Amino acid sequence: MVDFELDEEQKAACKMAHEFALNEMRPIALECDKEGKIPDDLIKKAASAGLTAMGIPDEYGGGGLDQLTAAMVSEEMFWGCAGIATTLGANSLATTPMVIAGTEEQKKEYFPRLCDPDDPKFAGFCLTEPGAGSDAAAINTIIKEDGDHYILNGQKCFITNGGIADFYSVFCTFDKEKRYGGIAAVIVERSYEGVSIGKKEDKMGIRASNTAEVIFDNVKVPKENLFVPMGQGFYNVMVTLDMTRASVAAGAVGIARAAFEEALAYAKERVQFGRPIIAQQAINFMLTDMAMEIEAGRRVYQLAAWKASKGLPCSLESSYAKAFCGDMAMRTTTNAVQIHGGYGYMKEYLVEKLMRDAKIMQIYEGTNQIQRVVIGANLMGVTDAYPWG
Ligand SMILES: Cc1cc2nc3c(=O)[nH]c(=O)nc-3n(C[C@H](O)[C@H](O)[C@H](O)COP(=O)(O)OP(=O)(O)OC[C@H]3O[C@@H](n4cnc5c(N)ncnc54)[C@H](O)[C@@H]3O)c2cc1C
């Protein structure tokens, strides 16, 4: 049986997230984009509302949301501001590998740090390296046993919250020659000796979020911080991304929806040739395509997230959702700028920011080409993750 009705809890979570986005995020979104940072008090309000740790189970102080509800909340947050939403969402990305594989002690130690309304901390998911992006099995951050601890050396790049995180989930290798077979994961606190922050990136969009290099130079990591043993790290990454990609797709829908609303209002108001431009079929059809594609995007991310919530395999659906919604958000925001004409190219109009923000949805958490590689492999009957490497 198919049921499109949300339950009361889901409705309440979406309503709360929308109100937060409308009243707290939207009023400062352009300023945060310009300044490249988020005010502390907004983060504290987000923590009080349970939005800094949506996917963390409630027994550790988190929002305890299932993937479907988390994805619908993500749509609202990205509607509010994609930069701020990315900052908050990165906490979930960093903790999902620990939700999957962490010990009770690790969860008790680290999860509450992200949920404290008085002093909420951030976490970072450290996978990408200068030489290992789409080809994650090529990572070169080396971990070695050394008596009662490990020694970690390497460099991560493009890490969301990299410069502001309290701790990181770090994917590393015990044996680079083994590729997938060598990968493990450890929790590394930013305060550990030898951890430093490299370049802070100056980005096209999602500018309110912090993206930075994180460098590990002979970092002593306690043995109890290993949470994914050698050989299981790559699988952990794949399962994590299957679970989180629906929220990224939902974020893309949120950006697209914001652009559609702006474009629709503008097209009704802007008069050229004696009538509102919405009466020109070329403009009207751009808006109808946006409306259709946003609705379709929402259904495909909800399907992927629903499957993830039920613990069902969702690799294919999450790739459909990420690629479709990311591409759709880019198309929608580009057309929203077009509908605004010259005004859309100016920073005082929200659509300018939305178009810059949309671009990341085709890149992070696996590019949209990589999603197509996954889908294409599935069409060929190859269901193993990363069959090409
Ligand atoms: C703002 C931002 C935030 C990010 N946050 C994080 C984070 O928090 N943690 C983290 O670990 N990473 C993060 N990333 C990294 C992101 O996931 C990578 O940038 C992404 O996976 C692509 O890797 P790459 O940039 O090295 O591109 P490459 O892998 O070098 O790809 C370059 C191009 O080649 C294409 N390509 C590569 N291989 C194939 C193939 N087999 N088939 C077809 N096309 C292919 C790609 O699609 C892309 O178009 C972030 C990136 C950005 C920009």
Ligand as a Chemical Component Dictionary entry (heavy atoms), coordinates in Angstrom:
data_LIG
# 
_chem_comp.id                   LIG 
_chem_comp.type                 NON-POLYMER 
_chem_comp.pdbx_formal_charge   0 
_chem_comp.three_letter_code    LIG 
# 
loop_
_chem_comp_atom.comp_id 
_chem_comp_atom.atom_id 
_chem_comp_atom.alt_atom_id 
_chem_comp_atom.type_symbol 
_chem_comp_atom.charge 
_chem_comp_atom.model_Cartn_x 
_chem_comp_atom.model_Cartn_y 
_chem_comp_atom.model_Cartn_z 
_chem_comp_atom.pdbx_ordinal 
LIG C1  C1  C 0 32.188 22.732 -0.560  1  
LIG C2  C2  C 0 32.648 21.324 -0.454  2  
LIG C3  C3  C 0 32.451 20.630 0.736   3  
LIG C4  C4  C 0 32.914 19.304 0.858   4  
LIG N1  N1  N 0 32.784 18.667 2.074   5  
LIG C5  C5  C 0 33.410 17.473 2.247   6  
LIG C6  C6  C 0 33.474 16.861 3.546   7  
LIG O1  O1  O 0 32.899 17.362 4.535   8  
LIG N2  N2  N 0 34.173 15.700 3.694   9  
LIG C7  C7  C 0 34.801 15.102 2.634   10 
LIG O2  O2  O 0 35.420 14.066 2.843   11 
LIG N3  N3  N 0 34.749 15.660 1.383   12 
LIG C8  C8  C 0 34.089 16.819 1.167   13 
LIG N4  N4  N 0 34.057 17.397 -0.071  14 
LIG C9  C9  C 0 34.724 16.736 -1.183  15 
LIG C10 C10 C 0 33.777 16.223 -2.274  16 
LIG O3  O3  O 0 33.071 15.105 -1.822  17 
LIG C11 C11 C 0 34.658 15.949 -3.518  18 
LIG O4  O4  O 0 35.035 17.213 -4.027  19 
LIG C12 C12 C 0 33.933 15.136 -4.556  20 
LIG O5  O5  O 0 33.705 13.816 -4.119  21 
LIG C13 C13 C 0 34.726 15.067 -5.875  22 
LIG O6  O6  O 0 36.075 14.801 -5.675  23 
LIG P1  P1  P 0 37.169 15.746 -6.377  24 
LIG O7  O7  O 0 36.831 17.145 -6.040  25 
LIG O8  O8  O 0 38.507 15.256 -6.030  26 
LIG O9  O9  O 0 36.903 15.563 -7.945  27 
LIG P2  P2  P 0 37.491 14.378 -8.878  28 
LIG O10 O10 O 0 37.219 13.062 -8.263  29 
LIG O11 O11 O 0 38.880 14.716 -9.256  30 
LIG O12 O12 O 0 36.550 14.535 -10.137 31 
LIG C14 C14 C 0 36.760 15.526 -11.151 32 
LIG C15 C15 C 0 35.700 15.313 -12.218 33 
LIG O13 O13 O 0 35.850 14.009 -12.813 34 
LIG C16 C16 C 0 34.634 13.281 -12.680 35 
LIG N5  N5  N 0 34.957 11.858 -12.467 36 
LIG C17 C17 C 0 35.867 11.328 -11.612 37 
LIG N6  N6  N 0 35.857 9.989  -11.688 38 
LIG C18 C18 C 0 34.907 9.654  -12.587 39 
LIG C19 C19 C 0 34.395 8.417  -13.102 40 
LIG N7  N7  N 0 34.849 7.216  -12.672 41 
LIG N8  N8  N 0 33.411 8.482  -14.039 42 
LIG C20 C20 C 0 32.919 9.675  -14.472 43 
LIG N9  N9  N 0 33.347 10.865 -14.018 44 
LIG C21 C21 C 0 34.322 10.865 -13.092 45 
LIG C22 C22 C 0 33.922 13.898 -11.484 46 
LIG O14 O14 O 0 32.530 13.672 -11.533 47 
LIG C23 C23 C 0 34.272 15.371 -11.649 48 
LIG O15 O15 O 0 33.415 15.953 -12.595 49 
LIG C24 C24 C 0 33.556 18.682 -0.235  50 
LIG C25 C25 C 0 33.718 19.377 -1.438  51 
LIG C26 C26 C 0 33.292 20.673 -1.557  52 
LIG C27 C27 C 0 33.522 21.416 -2.846  53 
# 
loop_
_chem_comp_bond.comp_id 
_chem_comp_bond.atom_id_1 
_chem_comp_bond.atom_id_2 
_chem_comp_bond.value_order 
_chem_comp_bond.pdbx_ordinal 
LIG C1  C2  SING 1  
LIG C2  C3  SING 2  
LIG C2  C26 DOUB 3  
LIG C3  C4  DOUB 4  
LIG C4  N1  SING 5  
LIG C4  C24 SING 6  
LIG N1  C5  DOUB 7  
LIG C5  C6  SING 8  
LIG C5  C8  SING 9  
LIG C6  O1  DOUB 10 
LIG C6  N2  SING 11 
LIG N2  C7  SING 12 
LIG C7  O2  DOUB 13 
LIG C7  N3  SING 14 
LIG N3  C8  DOUB 15 
LIG C8  N4  SING 16 
LIG N4  C9  SING 17 
LIG N4  C24 SING 18 
LIG C9  C10 SING 19 
LIG C10 O3  SING 20 
LIG C10 C11 SING 21 
LIG C11 O4  SING 22 
LIG C11 C12 SING 23 
LIG C12 O5  SING 24 
LIG C12 C13 SING 25 
LIG C13 O6  SING 26 
LIG O6  P1  SING 27 
LIG P1  O7  DOUB 28 
LIG P1  O8  SING 29 
LIG P1  O9  SING 30 
LIG O9  P2  SING 31 
LIG P2  O10 DOUB 32 
LIG P2  O11 SING 33 
LIG P2  O12 SING 34 
LIG O12 C14 SING 35 
LIG C14 C15 SING 36 
LIG C15 O13 SING 37 
LIG C15 C23 SING 38 
LIG O13 C16 SING 39 
LIG C16 N5  SING 40 
LIG C16 C22 SING 41 
LIG N5  C17 SING 42 
LIG N5  C21 SING 43 
LIG C17 N6  DOUB 44 
LIG N6  C18 SING 45 
LIG C18 C19 SING 46 
LIG C18 C21 DOUB 47 
LIG C19 N7  SING 48 
LIG C19 N8  DOUB 49 
LIG N8  C20 SING 50 
LIG C20 N9  DOUB 51 
LIG N9  C21 SING 52 
LIG C22 O14 SING 53 
LIG C22 C23 SING 54 
LIG C23 O15 SING 55 
LIG C24 C25 DOUB 56 
LIG C25 C26 SING 57 
LIG C26 C27 SING 58 
# 
